[in-house]
């Protein structure tokens, strides 16, 4: 095998290795993006649930004190 043949083979192997590495990184990024999208959707769901709970608590707190006492009495009887 000549020197130039070895140099060409080394260059070809390096290029192929770079292509495989690039392909594996892109595949990993796609998997991470899928996980990130699922996490964002879960976070949005939790945020809307918490917002609803906060609105309910605000309605109870800002209600007249007689209604507030009635709500607490109802909760005590229910538990």
PyMOL commands that set and color helices and strands:
alter all, ss='L'
color gray80, all
select helices_A, chain A and resi 3-62+65-78
alter helices_A, ss='H'
color red, helices_A
deselect
rebuild
show_as cartoon
